[in-house]
């Protein structure tokens, strides 16, 4: 039934990347099913792969009896000694080799389906084992097809999916186009492993910088935090573990070569590289770059900061539709309230002219005086616009 079986098994192992034992077990199970389909489920049958003969051998086992009550399960002593074993005794269990060519077309088709299913299951298990520990890595592939808004990516031996929620809205892909993604999650479901990819996750930006900036992959520069509005703008905070290395300059690269490679991969997404500071007030000032900051009042209890900027810097500090300050909040983890110098001054004057000013001012002092300090203007920030 299986000509040159040994060669076919070896070829399948090579082509599918499946262990030889898995294929042999599938063949044995398939032949066992085919035999029981022909002879009935109650018979005692075993199937084994004979590597020397290059075939699956199927044996039906019968008990030697003086008188036979069930011909399917028992064999007469005289017949057993004549056909199987001259030394057979009553109570012995003897195996009778069956001719697999007599199983019939239906049984063979059933065996074929079992083999196909077992091989598919083995392939799925292999893919899951290969990718389950690769979460957080960058993967490359080609757009294969589109399903309900999701992008199916050919990764080679496996397929990945970019859900709508993990796609950058302004990006448009064509079938066959190369795409690089962040491996977000690997799920084991009934249909096989589901590899979830992302182009919007903040860790995708971090992983891209790790590829482009050797100092990051070598551990000389640490990416402290990342905030993104995918497809529009991002901020990444970095610090150096070596005082001789400028973390911002290293990420920007010669003539901006390193950061431009990341920008191109993200199809024009603007990136601000922010120097991290242990002084949280200064860190917030840096995060609001490219805006200049005059003063900062810190409320550590509520993890909030009031930032005062020059009048001409207010719109820059807030950003388009509040984008700049929103990204700064995500980057630093602080609540940030931005006000211009004139607004802050008018509010101070208004408080001073009211009868209840003293009580209000004492409340303001309680909020902003404990641990508050003015921050140095942000320096060293190199935004890309």
MOLINPE-V489820 format. One record per run of one state. SS is the DSSP state (hx for helix, st for strand, lp for the rest). FROM is the first residue (numbers start at 1). LEN is the number of residues. If there is no record, write none. Layout:
ss: [SS | SS]
from: [FROM | FROM]
len: [LEN | LEN]
//
This chain:
ss: [lp | hx | lp | hx | lp | st | lp | st | lp | st | hx | lp | st | lp | hx | lp | hx | lp | st | lp | st | lp | st | lp | hx | lp | st | lp | st | lp | hx | lp | hx | lp | st | lp | st | lp | hx | lp | hx | lp | st | lp | hx | lp | st | lp | st | lp | hx | lp | hx | lp | st | hx | lp | hx | lp | st | lp]
from: [1 | 5 | 17 | 20 | 40 | 45 | 51 | 55 | 66 | 74 | 77 | 84 | 93 | 98 | 100 | 103 | 105 | 132 | 138 | 148 | 150 | 155 | 159 | 163 | 164 | 167 | 178 | 190 | 192 | 199 | 202 | 213 | 214 | 218 | 221 | 230 | 233 | 241 | 247 | 253 | 254 | 266 | 270 | 276 | 280 | 288 | 295 | 300 | 304 | 310 | 311 | 319 | 320 | 333 | 335 | 341 | 354 | 357 | 369 | 382 | 384]
len: [4 | 12 | 3 | 20 | 5 | 6 | 4 | 11 | 8 | 3 | 7 | 9 | 5 | 2 | 3 | 2 | 27 | 6 | 10 | 2 | 5 | 4 | 4 | 1 | 3 | 11 | 12 | 2 | 7 | 3 | 11 | 1 | 4 | 3 | 9 | 3 | 8 | 6 | 6 | 1 | 12 | 4 | 6 | 4 | 8 | 7 | 5 | 4 | 6 | 1 | 8 | 1 | 13 | 2 | 6 | 13 | 3 | 12 | 13 | 2 | 2]
//
